[in-house]
Every structure is written in structure tokens, then in C-alpha cells.
Amino acid sequence: MTGLIAVIMIFSIPLAGIITSHLQTQTKLKTKRIESELELERLKHENFVIETQKMRLELEQMKLEDAKREHDLLLK
């Protein structure tokens, strides 16, 4: 019985180390994945802001062109 307990104790230490190492590796990979996702979301948001600003400028330009056309039509 004592021999069985000794064998279990001897093999449990490396198994605990392997499990701990595996969990640490998983945590590091999850952290890298989350950082990558955050960077992607930041880039998506930046792209959205740029596109929105571009569309706003295009709309203003269209309004100015329409106003110019109306003004030209009134002068004729």
C-alpha cells in the first residue's frame, strides 16, 4: 500500500507540472488572440470613422454642386 502511494506521489508531481504548463500556454494563446481581436476591432472602427467622414464630405460637395446649379439656373 505504501509503495502504491509512493508511486502515485512520484507521478503526480510531473503530471501537475505538465497540466500547469499546458494551462499557462493556453492562457498566453488566448491573450494573444484577444489582443489581435482588439486590434482588428480598432482598425474596423477607424475605417468606419474614415468612411463616414468621406461620405459626409461627398454629401457636402453634392449639396454645393446642387446649390451652384440652382444659382446658375436662376441667373439664366
N, C-alpha and C positions, 0 to 999 in steps of 0.2 A: 504494500500500500504506500509506504514511504517512497519507494522507487518510482511509483506512478506519479505521485505528487511532484517529485523532483523533476521528472521528465516534462511534466506539464509546465512547471515553473520555468524550465530552461527554454522551452519552445515558445512560451507566451511572451517573453521579452522581445525577441526578434519580430514576432508577429505584431506586437504593439508598435514597434518602430516602423514596420512596413505600412501598417494601416495609417499611422500618423503622417508618414511621408506622403502617402497617396492623398490623404485629405488636404495636406498643405499644397500639393501640386494642383489639385482640383480648385482650391481657393485662389491660387495665383492665376490659373487659366480663366476662372470666372471673372476675376478682377480685370484682366486684360480685355476680355470680351465686353465687359461693361464700359470700360474706358473707350473702346472702339465704337460702341454704340452711342456713347455720349458725343464723341467727335462727329460721328455721322449725323446725329440729330442737330448739332451745332451748325454743320455745313448745310443741312437742309433748311434750317431757319434762316441762315444768312442768304441762301439762294432765294428763299421766299421773299425776304425783305427787298432784295435787289430787283426781283421780278415785279414786285408790287410797285416799287419806285419807278421802274421803267414804264409800266403801264400807266401810272399816274402822269408821267411826263408826256407820254404819247397822247393821252386824253387831253391834256392842256394844249398840246400842239394842234390837235384836231379842232379844239374849240377856237383857237386863234385863227386857224385857217378858215373856219366857217364864218367867224366874225369878219375877216378880211373879205371873203366872197360877198357877204351881205352888204358890206360897206361899198364894195366895187359895184354891186348891182344897184344900190341906191344912187350912186353918182352917175350912172348911165341914163 
